[in-house]
Amino acid sequence: MHELVIVSGIIDAITQVAERENKKVSLVRIAVGELASFDINLIRELVELLRKGTCLEEAEVIVEEEGAVVRCKTCGMSWGFKELVEPLSEDEREMIHFLPELVSSFSKCPSCGSRDLEIESGRGIRVSQIEFR
Ligand SMILES: [Zn+2]
């Protein structure tokens, strides 16, 4: 279960920061990329389970999906992954869902027409906000 390793890793990292700062954590926001192929509900359940007895026990923890962003390397414009693949056929969208790198084979930059696209964010999971009190 990949999610378990990820969630314990995040809680460990936050615990270390809180200890170093010698502060209590009041809020943590965890952003799960839409292309990260994690089960967001499982992440939420694991956070609830694993934070007991840690510095996060009394903190507000928000787990939310983060939309993927594709950037055109030619003109520098950024586009939402969803809006970029929206005009494609269902088959193509399904393929891209599993192999997001293929986005540049199927789509081109709506602004300049270049196919030199890269996925800028939305593939990982990260702590996007942390507040202490
Ligand atoms: Zn472009």
Residues whose N, C-alpha, C, O or C-beta is under 5 A from the ligand:
A	BS01	ZN	C72 T74 C75 G76 C109 S111 C112 G113 S114
